[in-house]
């Protein structure tokens, strides 16, 4: 099985979820309980990335992420991934800058939506993710419409992700507000799936909370990384 390199720290909570998912997939796939996938993790300082993003220094973000991926490759990684949705805004530029093969979370989410027969999905994520073209463009290729929350909702989601979920602070009130937002769009926008395009949102939304599928992009991504590295699940 190929050695996996993960760019983590965006946030640490989601990085832990990726690691746990990949390890659990290995244990479920192999007879030997002591056998584990080999995973190299480079945990970034998120404040450095956020500082560059906040002032529009995209080239600096790309440079940092390419450097980290190359460090992982030199350390032995044979397949790489970014453990967050937001940096996938720059995915093509990052992929072009590294010799480490990468697995795109957007491509994997689109595959999952196609499998589920989704026709119209509500996009939840950071403001950068929700206002970027990456999900609408990718999903349109499959004939799937993407519904983007309004400005007030985007501000709430972005603030909640960076101030609450990023540090693992999940309250009943916050969970209720997320559910209310989704229910409004079930009624008003006619969505038939919720696209959790932030790797922290599964901390607050769970399967069975709503009468439509929740597409956990982080979980789908971790499963695809494991498969493409040579795992059997």
Secondary structure, 3 states (H helix, E strand, C coil): CCCEEEEECCCHHHHHHHHHHHHHHHHHHCCCCCCCCCEEEEECCHHHHHHHHHCCCHHHHHHHHHHHHHHHHHCCCCEEEECCCHHHHHHHHHHHHCCCCECCHHHHHHHHHHHHCCCEEEEECCHHHHHCCHHHHHHHCCCCEEEECCHHHHHHHHHHHHHCHHHCCCCHHHHHHHHHHHHHHHHHCCCCEEEECCCCHHHCCCCCCCCCEEEEHHHHHHHHHHHHCCCCC
